[in-house]
Amino acid sequence: MTFEGIIVGAAVFLIIGICHPIVIKLEYHYGKQSWWVMALAGVIFACASLFVANTVLSTVLGAAAFSCFWGIHEIITQEKRVLKRWFPENPKRSEYYAKKRKELSL
């Protein structure tokens, strides 16, 4: 009996759970232009997964990389959720959101 699948599954579950609040915080504080943070993290995790000899750790790093790459899409989508008032907007950036709502007629 091997536990590699369970370990990878649990790690991916945690990675996804960690990435969700990171996306929300990045968009809240820095806006959708913070997508490059997730891209950089994804590239770092992807490169690390190529050089790790342990299969389980390499798989977990690869999953983290692609979770970060998916986070790029989620940051852009998160701004749309904020514009729809589904999530709170940063009061320091209220002028930006007001301008975007006017452009989009929301």
N, CA, C and O atoms as CSV, one atom per row, in Angstrom:
chain,resi,resn,atom,element,x,y,z
A,1,MET,N,N,0.847,-1.173,0.000
A,1,MET,CA,C,0.000,0.000,0.000
A,1,MET,C,C,0.902,1.250,0.000
A,1,MET,O,O,1.881,1.322,0.743
A,2,THR,N,N,0.549,2.233,-0.851
A,2,THR,CA,C,1.312,3.475,-0.914
A,2,THR,C,C,0.406,4.659,-0.587
A,2,THR,O,O,-0.804,4.626,-0.812
A,3,PHE,N,N,1.018,5.683,-0.059
A,3,PHE,CA,C,0.261,6.858,0.363
A,3,PHE,C,C,0.562,8.095,-0.498
A,3,PHE,O,O,0.104,9.195,-0.186
A,4,GLU,N,N,1.317,7.916,-1.562
A,4,GLU,CA,C,1.700,9.061,-2.383
A,4,GLU,C,C,0.493,9.811,-2.934
A,4,GLU,O,O,0.471,11.042,-2.922
A,5,GLY,N,N,-0.501,9.088,-3.411
A,5,GLY,CA,C,-1.697,9.726,-3.966
A,5,GLY,C,C,-2.451,10.543,-2.930
A,5,GLY,O,O,-2.923,11.641,-3.222
A,6,ILE,N,N,-2.563,10.010,-1.724
A,6,ILE,CA,C,-3.242,10.726,-0.636
A,6,ILE,C,C,-2.447,11.971,-0.244
A,6,ILE,O,O,-3.023,13.032,-0.001
A,7,ILE,N,N,-1.131,11.835,-0.185
A,7,ILE,CA,C,-0.278,12.977,0.169
A,7,ILE,C,C,-0.407,14.082,-0.874
A,7,ILE,O,O,-0.581,15.250,-0.526
A,8,VAL,N,N,-0.322,13.716,-2.151
A,8,VAL,CA,C,-0.448,14.707,-3.223
A,8,VAL,C,C,-1.839,15.332,-3.202
A,8,VAL,O,O,-1.974,16.547,-3.344
A,9,GLY,N,N,-2.859,14.520,-3.026
A,9,GLY,CA,C,-4.226,15.043,-2.980
A,9,GLY,C,C,-4.426,16.040,-1.840
A,9,GLY,O,O,-5.031,17.095,-2.029
A,10,ALA,N,N,-3.921,15.702,-0.672
A,10,ALA,CA,C,-4.047,16.603,0.476
A,10,ALA,C,C,-3.254,17.890,0.239
A,10,ALA,O,O,-3.714,18.977,0.588
A,11,ALA,N,N,-2.073,17.768,-0.348
A,11,ALA,CA,C,-1.250,18.949,-0.625
A,11,ALA,C,C,-1.938,19.868,-1.634
A,11,ALA,O,O,-1.949,21.086,-1.455
A,12,VAL,N,N,-2.500,19.302,-2.673
A,12,VAL,CA,C,-3.208,20.105,-3.677
A,12,VAL,C,C,-4.412,20.789,-3.053
A,12,VAL,O,O,-4.678,21.956,-3.341
A,13,PHE,N,N,-5.136,20.086,-2.210
A,13,PHE,CA,C,-6.278,20.673,-1.497
A,13,PHE,C,C,-5.836,21.883,-0.679
A,13,PHE,O,O,-6.492,22.924,-0.698
A,14,LEU,N,N,-4.724,21.744,0.039
A,14,LEU,CA,C,-4.201,22.860,0.835
A,14,LEU,C,C,-3.711,24.007,-0.044
A,14,LEU,O,O,-3.937,25.173,0.279
A,15,ILE,N,N,-3.052,23.690,-1.134
A,15,ILE,CA,C,-2.550,24.723,-2.042
A,15,ILE,C,C,-3.699,25.549,-2.605
A,15,ILE,O,O,-3.633,26.778,-2.625
A,16,ILE,N,N,-4.739,24.883,-3.056
A,16,ILE,CA,C,-5.903,25.592,-3.585
A,16,ILE,C,C,-6.538,26.442,-2.492
A,16,ILE,O,O,-6.938,27.580,-2.736
A,17,GLY,N,N,-6.629,25.890,-1.294
A,17,GLY,CA,C,-7.195,26.635,-0.169
A,17,GLY,C,C,-6.375,27.853,0.218
A,17,GLY,O,O,-6.923,28.859,0.668
A,18,ILE,N,N,-5.075,27.765,0.046
A,18,ILE,CA,C,-4.195,28.898,0.350
A,18,ILE,C,C,-4.234,29.942,-0.766
A,18,ILE,O,O,-4.195,31.142,-0.494
A,19,CYS,N,N,-4.311,29.496,-2.009
A,19,CYS,CA,C,-4.299,30.429,-3.146
A,19,CYS,C,C,-5.539,31.318,-3.181
A,19,CYS,O,O,-5.450,32.473,-3.597
A,20,HIS,N,N,-6.682,30.809,-2.756
A,20,HIS,CA,C,-7.921,31.597,-2.826
A,20,HIS,C,C,-7.833,32.892,-2.025
A,20,HIS,O,O,-8.107,33.954,-2.584
A,21,PRO,N,N,-7.463,32.859,-0.741
A,21,PRO,CA,C,-7.355,34.129,-0.024
A,21,PRO,C,C,-6.209,35.013,-0.526
A,21,PRO,O,O,-6.285,36.237,-0.419
A,22,ILE,N,N,-5.152,34.408,-1.069
A,22,ILE,CA,C,-4.065,35.210,-1.631
A,22,ILE,C,C,-4.571,36.036,-2.808
A,22,ILE,O,O,-4.249,37.218,-2.930
A,23,VAL,N,N,-5.363,35.412,-3.670
A,23,VAL,CA,C,-5.949,36.116,-4.812
A,23,VAL,C,C,-6.807,37.286,-4.333
A,23,VAL,O,O,-6.709,38.390,-4.868
A,24,ILE,N,N,-7.639,37.047,-3.338
A,24,ILE,CA,C,-8.523,38.096,-2.820
A,24,ILE,C,C,-7.703,39.246,-2.253
A,24,ILE,O,O,-7.998,40.411,-2.521
A,25,LYS,N,N,-6.683,38.931,-1.476
A,25,LYS,CA,C,-5.849,39.974,-0.864
A,25,LYS,C,C,-5.048,40.749,-1.910
A,25,LYS,O,O,-4.937,41.972,-1.823
A,26,LEU,N,N,-4.494,40.049,-2.891
A,26,LEU,CA,C,-3.741,40.738,-3.937
A,26,LEU,C,C,-4.621,41.730,-4.687
A,26,LEU,O,O,-4.224,42.873,-4.913
A,27,GLU,N,N,-5.821,41.289,-5.073
A,27,GLU,CA,C,-6.713,42.194,-5.802
A,27,GLU,C,C,-7.147,43.344,-4.912
A,27,GLU,O,O,-7.223,44.481,-5.377
A,28,TYR,N,N,-7.433,43.080,-3.649
A,28,TYR,CA,C,-7.898,44.117,-2.727
A,28,TYR,C,C,-6.838,45.206,-2.558
A,28,TYR,O,O,-7.153,46.395,-2.620
A,29,HIS,N,N,-5.599,44.806,-2.349
A,29,HIS,CA,C,-4.553,45.776,-2.046
A,29,HIS,C,C,-3.888,46.379,-3.290
A,29,HIS,O,O,-3.509,47.550,-3.282
A,30,TYR,N,N,-3.749,45.592,-4.347
A,30,TYR,CA,C,-2.969,46.050,-5.496
A,30,TYR,C,C,-3.728,46.044,-6.816
A,30,TYR,O,O,-3.215,46.551,-7.814
A,31,GLY,N,N,-4.920,45.491,-6.852
A,31,GLY,CA,C,-5.696,45.456,-8.089
A,31,GLY,C,C,-5.270,44.326,-9.001
A,31,GLY,O,O,-4.405,43.516,-8.668
A,32,LYS,N,N,-5.902,44.297,-10.160
A,32,LYS,CA,C,-5.626,43.184,-11.074
A,32,LYS,C,C,-4.239,43.247,-11.692
A,32,LYS,O,O,-3.762,42.255,-12.245
A,33,GLN,N,N,-3.578,44.414,-11.603
A,33,GLN,CA,C,-2.215,44.498,-12.124
A,33,GLN,C,C,-1.222,43.703,-11.280
A,33,GLN,O,O,-0.041,43.637,-11.623
A,34,SER,N,N,-1.673,43.106,-10.197
A,34,SER,CA,C,-0.802,42.263,-9.374
A,34,SER,C,C,-0.712,40.826,-9.905
A,34,SER,O,O,-0.150,39.953,-9.243
A,35,TRP,N,N,-1.260,40.584,-11.085
A,35,TRP,CA,C,-1.245,39.241,-11.660
A,35,TRP,C,C,0.186,38.708,-11.810
A,35,TRP,O,O,0.411,37.500,-11.743
A,36,TRP,N,N,1.142,39.606,-12.011
A,36,TRP,CA,C,2.518,39.180,-12.232
A,36,TRP,C,C,3.107,38.479,-11.006
A,36,TRP,O,O,4.034,37.680,-11.136
A,37,VAL,N,N,2.575,38.772,-9.817
A,37,VAL,CA,C,3.051,38.096,-8.603
A,37,VAL,C,C,2.742,36.601,-8.701
A,37,VAL,O,O,3.584,35.754,-8.400
A,38,MET,N,N,1.520,36.301,-9.128
A,38,MET,CA,C,1.132,34.892,-9.281
A,38,MET,C,C,1.916,34.241,-10.431
A,38,MET,O,O,2.293,33.073,-10.343
A,39,ALA,N,N,2.158,34.991,-11.494
A,39,ALA,CA,C,2.926,34.447,-12.616
A,39,ALA,C,C,4.354,34.116,-12.181
A,39,ALA,O,O,4.884,33.055,-12.514
A,40,LEU,N,N,4.966,35.029,-11.441
A,40,LEU,CA,C,6.330,34.801,-10.964
A,40,LEU,C,C,6.389,33.596,-10.023
A,40,LEU,O,O,7.283,32.757,-10.132
A,41,ALA,N,N,5.430,33.520,-9.104
A,41,ALA,CA,C,5.386,32.369,-8.190
A,41,ALA,C,C,5.193,31.072,-8.973
A,41,ALA,O,O,5.819,30.058,-8.661
A,42,GLY,N,N,4.336,31.101,-9.981
A,42,GLY,CA,C,4.113,29.916,-10.807
A,42,GLY,C,C,5.370,29.468,-11.520
A,42,GLY,O,O,5.666,28.274,-11.566
A,43,VAL,N,N,6.115,30.412,-12.080
A,43,VAL,CA,C,7.358,30.076,-12.779
A,43,VAL,C,C,8.385,29.501,-11.801
A,43,VAL,O,O,9.083,28.537,-12.115
A,44,ILE,N,N,8.466,30.099,-10.626
A,44,ILE,CA,C,9.414,29.591,-9.618
A,44,ILE,C,C,9.053,28.170,-9.204
A,44,ILE,O,O,9.926,27.305,-9.139
A,45,PHE,N,N,7.766,27.919,-8.921
A,45,PHE,CA,C,7.346,26.569,-8.540
A,45,PHE,C,C,7.570,25.578,-9.686
A,45,PHE,O,O,7.998,24.448,-9.453
A,46,ALA,N,N,7.284,25.995,-10.915
A,46,ALA,CA,C,7.459,25.099,-12.064
A,46,ALA,C,C,8.939,24.744,-12.240
A,46,ALA,O,O,9.282,23.582,-12.458
A,47,CYS,N,N,9.800,25.741,-12.143
A,47,CYS,CA,C,11.243,25.466,-12.265
A,47,CYS,C,C,11.724,24.569,-11.134
A,47,CYS,O,O,12.524,23.659,-11.353
A,48,ALA,N,N,11.241,24.825,-9.937
A,48,ALA,CA,C,11.636,23.994,-8.794
A,48,ALA,C,C,11.196,22.552,-8.998
A,48,ALA,O,O,11.925,21.622,-8.651
A,49,SER,N,N,10.011,22.364,-9.558
A,49,SER,CA,C,9.520,20.992,-9.752
A,49,SER,C,C,10.371,20.225,-10.755
A,49,SER,O,O,10.429,18.997,-10.710
A,50,LEU,N,N,11.028,20.939,-11.653
A,50,LEU,CA,C,11.883,20.282,-12.641
A,50,LEU,C,C,13.184,19.766,-12.033
A,50,LEU,O,O,13.787,18.825,-12.547
A,51,PHE,N,N,13.605,20.381,-10.948
A,51,PHE,CA,C,14.910,20.047,-10.373
A,51,PHE,C,C,14.842,19.212,-9.098
A,51,PHE,O,O,15.878,18.870,-8.528
A,52,VAL,N,N,13.636,18.883,-8.648
A,52,VAL,CA,C,13.474,18.076,-7.437
A,52,VAL,C,C,13.405,16.611,-7.842
A,52,VAL,O,O,12.623,16.236,-8.716
A,53,ALA,N,N,14.215,15.796,-7.211
A,53,ALA,CA,C,14.279,14.374,-7.570
A,53,ALA,C,C,13.107,13.572,-6.999
A,53,ALA,O,O,12.697,12.571,-7.586
A,54,ASN,N,N,12.570,14.006,-5.864
A,54,ASN,CA,C,11.473,13.295,-5.225
A,54,ASN,C,C,10.195,13.489,-6.027
A,54,ASN,O,O,9.775,14.620,-6.270
A,55,THR,N,N,9.575,12.382,-6.441
A,55,THR,CA,C,8.401,12.443,-7.304
A,55,THR,C,C,7.225,13.138,-6.627
A,55,THR,O,O,6.546,13.950,-7.255
A,56,VAL,N,N,6.976,12.835,-5.369
A,56,VAL,CA,C,5.843,13.441,-4.663
A,56,VAL,C,C,6.045,14.951,-4.532
A,56,VAL,O,O,5.131,15.725,-4.818
A,57,LEU,N,N,7.214,15.367,-4.110
A,57,LEU,CA,C,7.488,16.788,-3.957
A,57,LEU,C,C,7.459,17.511,-5.306
A,57,LEU,O,O,6.951,18.628,-5.400
A,58,SER,N,N,7.996,16.883,-6.338
A,58,SER,CA,C,7.959,17.467,-7.670
A,58,SER,C,C,6.518,17.646,-8.143
A,58,SER,O,O,6.183,18.665,-8.747
A,59,THR,N,N,5.672,16.666,-7.870
A,59,THR,CA,C,4.261,16.744,-8.249
A,59,THR,C,C,3.555,17.859,-7.490
A,59,THR,O,O,2.771,18.607,-8.074
A,60,VAL,N,N,3.822,17.973,-6.206
A,60,VAL,CA,C,3.214,19.029,-5.383
A,60,VAL,C,C,3.665,20.410,-5.865
A,60,VAL,O,O,2.855,21.334,-5.939
A,61,LEU,N,N,4.947,20.554,-6.192
A,61,LEU,CA,C,5.446,21.831,-6.711
A,61,LEU,C,C,4.808,22.158,-8.061
A,61,LEU,O,O,4.488,23.316,-8.328
A,62,GLY,N,N,4.622,21.162,-8.901
A,62,GLY,CA,C,3.943,21.377,-10.180
A,62,GLY,C,C,2.498,21.799,-9.984
A,62,GLY,O,O,1.994,22.670,-10.694
A,63,ALA,N,N,1.836,21.181,-9.021
A,63,ALA,CA,C,0.459,21.568,-8.718
A,63,ALA,C,C,0.397,22.997,-8.187
A,63,ALA,O,O,-0.523,23.748,-8.511
A,64,ALA,N,N,1.381,23.365,-7.371
A,64,ALA,CA,C,1.442,24.740,-6.864
A,64,ALA,C,C,1.664,25.716,-8.013
A,64,ALA,O,O,1.067,26.792,-8.040
A,65,ALA,N,N,2.521,25.345,-8.962
A,65,ALA,CA,C,2.784,26.205,-10.119
A,65,ALA,C,C,1.506,26.475,-10.889
A,65,ALA,O,O,1.201,27.626,-11.203
A,66,PHE,N,N,0.767,25.446,-11.191
A,66,PHE,CA,C,-0.425,25.635,-12.007
A,66,PHE,C,C,-1.584,26.233,-11.219
A,66,PHE,O,O,-2.487,26.831,-11.804
A,67,SER,N,N,-1.566,26.078,-9.914
A,67,SER,CA,C,-2.533,26.803,-9.085
A,67,SER,C,C,-2.240,28.299,-9.138
A,67,SER,O,O,-3.164,29.112,-9.171
A,68,CYS,N,N,-0.974,28.660,-9.145
A,68,CYS,CA,C,-0.594,30.073,-9.281
A,68,CYS,C,C,-0.972,30.599,-10.665
A,68,CYS,O,O,-1.467,31.719,-10.790
A,69,PHE,N,N,-0.743,29.801,-11.696
A,69,PHE,CA,C,-1.124,30.237,-13.035
A,69,PHE,C,C,-2.643,30.435,-13.132
A,69,PHE,O,O,-3.104,31.378,-13.776
A,70,TRP,N,N,-3.412,29.561,-12.503
A,70,TRP,CA,C,-4.862,29.726,-12.468
A,70,TRP,C,C,-5.217,30.969,-11.659
A,70,TRP,O,O,-6.216,31.629,-11.947
A,71,GLY,N,N,-4.420,31.292,-10.662
A,71,GLY,CA,C,-4.645,32.482,-9.851
A,71,GLY,C,C,-4.589,33.762,-10.661
A,71,GLY,O,O,-5.236,34.744,-10.299
A,72,ILE,N,N,-3.826,33.776,-11.758
A,72,ILE,CA,C,-3.793,34.944,-12.645
A,72,ILE,C,C,-5.192,35.218,-13.174
A,72,ILE,O,O,-5.671,36.351,-13.139
A,73,HIS,N,N,-5.832,34.181,-13.658
A,73,HIS,CA,C,-7.218,34.317,-14.139
A,73,HIS,C,C,-8.147,34.756,-13.009
A,73,HIS,O,O,-9.026,35.594,-13.208
A,74,GLU,N,N,-7.949,34.194,-11.842
A,74,GLU,CA,C,-8.819,34.508,-10.715
A,74,GLU,C,C,-8.662,35.949,-10.234
A,74,GLU,O,O,-9.639,36.548,-9.785
A,75,ILE,N,N,-7.464,36.520,-10.315
A,75,ILE,CA,C,-7.277,37.919,-9.927
A,75,ILE,C,C,-8.087,38.825,-10.848
A,75,ILE,O,O,-8.729,39.769,-10.389
A,76,ILE,N,N,-8.056,38.537,-12.142
A,76,ILE,CA,C,-8.824,39.331,-13.103
A,76,ILE,C,C,-10.317,39.155,-12.856
A,76,ILE,O,O,-11.076,40.123,-12.910
A,77,THR,N,N,-10.736,37.931,-12.588
A,77,THR,CA,C,-12.142,37.661,-12.292
A,77,THR,C,C,-12.550,38.281,-10.963
A,77,THR,O,O,-13.689,38.722,-10.810
A,78,GLN,N,N,-11.634,38.321,-10.003
A,78,GLN,CA,C,-11.938,38.910,-8.699
A,78,GLN,C,C,-12.278,40.386,-8.833
A,78,GLN,O,O,-13.163,40.884,-8.138
A,79,GLU,N,N,-11.586,41.089,-9.719
A,79,GLU,CA,C,-11.931,42.498,-9.928
A,79,GLU,C,C,-13.372,42.625,-10.417
A,79,GLU,O,O,-14.087,43.538,-10.002
A,80,LYS,N,N,-13.801,41.729,-11.287
A,80,LYS,CA,C,-15.184,41.756,-11.779
A,80,LYS,C,C,-16.163,41.502,-10.639
A,80,LYS,O,O,-17.231,42.112,-10.586
A,81,ARG,N,N,-15.802,40.606,-9.729
A,81,ARG,CA,C,-16.662,40.335,-8.571
A,81,ARG,C,C,-16.767,41.563,-7.669
A,81,ARG,O,O,-17.837,41.864,-7.140
A,82,VAL,N,N,-15.654,42.267,-7.499
A,82,VAL,CA,C,-15.663,43.485,-6.684
A,82,VAL,C,C,-16.520,44.550,-7.358
A,82,VAL,O,O,-17.292,45.240,-6.692
A,83,LEU,N,N,-16.389,44.686,-8.674
A,83,LEU,CA,C,-17.189,45.672,-9.398
A,83,LEU,C,C,-18.679,45.391,-9.273
A,83,LEU,O,O,-19.491,46.317,-9.264
A,84,LYS,N,N,-19.040,44.117,-9.177
A,84,LYS,CA,C,-20.441,43.730,-8.989
A,84,LYS,C,C,-20.870,43.818,-7.531
A,84,LYS,O,O,-22.017,43.534,-7.189
A,85,ARG,N,N,-19.925,44.217,-6.674
A,85,ARG,CA,C,-20.134,44.361,-5.229
A,85,ARG,C,C,-20.383,43.023,-4.526
A,85,ARG,O,O,-21.043,42.973,-3.489
A,86,TRP,N,N,-19.860,41.961,-5.089
A,86,TRP,CA,C,-19.940,40.655,-4.439
A,86,TRP,C,C,-18.871,40.526,-3.364
A,86,TRP,O,O,-19.016,39.746,-2.423
A,87,PHE,N,N,-17.782,41.306,-3.511
A,87,PHE,CA,C,-16.703,41.344,-2.535
A,87,PHE,C,C,-16.447,42.802,-2.180
A,87,PHE,O,O,-16.716,43.687,-2.992
A,88,PRO,N,N,-15.934,43.067,-0.988
A,88,PRO,CA,C,-15.680,44.460,-0.611
A,88,PRO,C,C,-14.537,45.065,-1.430
A,88,PRO,O,O,-13.569,44.391,-1.782
A,89,GLU,N,N,-14.685,46.355,-1.717
A,89,GLU,CA,C,-13.624,47.047,-2.422
A,89,GLU,C,C,-12.735,47.778,-1.427
A,89,GLU,O,O,-13.162,48.126,-0.326
A,90,ASN,N,N,-11.518,47.997,-1.828
A,90,ASN,CA,C,-10.571,48.736,-1.014
A,90,ASN,C,C,-10.963,50.219,-1.070
A,90,ASN,O,O,-10.973,50.803,-2.153
A,91,PRO,N,N,-11.283,50.836,0.063
A,91,PRO,CA,C,-11.681,52.251,0.039
A,91,PRO,C,C,-10.621,53.165,-0.564
A,91,PRO,O,O,-10.956,54.212,-1.118
A,92,LYS,N,N,-9.364,52.791,-0.467
A,92,LYS,CA,C,-8.287,53.595,-1.040
A,92,LYS,C,C,-8.327,53.580,-2.571
A,92,LYS,O,O,-7.726,54.435,-3.221
A,93,ARG,N,N,-9.030,52.616,-3.132
A,93,ARG,CA,C,-9.110,52.490,-4.583
A,93,ARG,C,C,-10.522,52.713,-5.094
A,93,ARG,O,O,-10.855,52.278,-6.197
A,94,SER,N,N,-11.362,53.386,-4.310
A,94,SER,CA,C,-12.774,53.563,-4.676
A,94,SER,C,C,-12.951,54.373,-5.958
A,94,SER,O,O,-13.884,54.127,-6.723
A,95,GLU,N,N,-12.060,55.340,-6.199
A,95,GLU,CA,C,-12.161,56.119,-7.440
A,95,GLU,C,C,-11.937,55.229,-8.664
A,95,GLU,O,O,-12.609,55.377,-9.684
A,96,TYR,N,N,-10.994,54.316,-8.545
A,96,TYR,CA,C,-10.726,53.389,-9.643
A,96,TYR,C,C,-11.960,52.540,-9.938
A,96,TYR,O,O,-12.355,52.381,-11.092
A,97,TYR,N,N,-12.565,51.993,-8.873
A,97,TYR,CA,C,-13.743,51.148,-9.061
A,97,TYR,C,C,-14.915,51.950,-9.606
A,97,TYR,O,O,-15.665,51.450,-10.445
A,98,ALA,N,N,-15.087,53.185,-9.146
A,98,ALA,CA,C,-16.176,54.032,-9.648
A,98,ALA,C,C,-15.995,54.300,-11.146
A,98,ALA,O,O,-16.954,54.251,-11.916
A,99,LYS,N,N,-14.757,54.584,-11.544
A,99,LYS,CA,C,-14.471,54.821,-12.959
A,99,LYS,C,C,-14.758,53.570,-13.788
A,99,LYS,O,O,-15.362,53.655,-14.857
A,100,LYS,N,N,-14.326,52.412,-13.294
A,100,LYS,CA,C,-14.564,51.154,-14.014
A,100,LYS,C,C,-16.056,50.846,-14.115
A,100,LYS,O,O,-16.528,50.390,-15.156
A,101,ARG,N,N,-16.803,51.095,-13.030
A,101,ARG,CA,C,-18.246,50.856,-13.069
A,101,ARG,C,C,-18.911,51.764,-14.089
A,101,ARG,O,O,-19.822,51.339,-14.799
A,102,LYS,N,N,-18.462,53.016,-14.167
A,102,LYS,CA,C,-19.023,53.952,-15.138
A,102,LYS,C,C,-18.723,53.498,-16.568
A,102,LYS,O,O,-19.583,53.570,-17.446
A,103,GLU,N,N,-17.497,53.031,-16.789
A,103,GLU,CA,C,-17.115,52.528,-18.120
A,103,GLU,C,C,-17.947,51.318,-18.509
A,103,GLU,O,O,-18.346,51.174,-19.665
A,104,LEU,N,N,-18.206,50.453,-17.546
A,104,LEU,CA,C,-18.925,49.204,-17.819
A,104,LEU,C,C,-20.434,49.332,-17.607
A,104,LEU,O,O,-21.186,48.399,-17.890
A,105,SER,N,N,-20.872,50.491,-17.109
A,105,SER,CA,C,-22.294,50.744,-16.800
A,105,SER,C,C,-22.851,49.721,-15.821
A,105,SER,O,O,-23.911,49.137,-16.047
A,106,LEU,N,N,-22.119,49.514,-14.729
A,106,LEU,CA,C,-22.586,48.600,-13.678
A,106,LEU,C,C,-23.226,49.355,-12.548
A,106,LEU,O,O,-23.677,48.748,-11.576
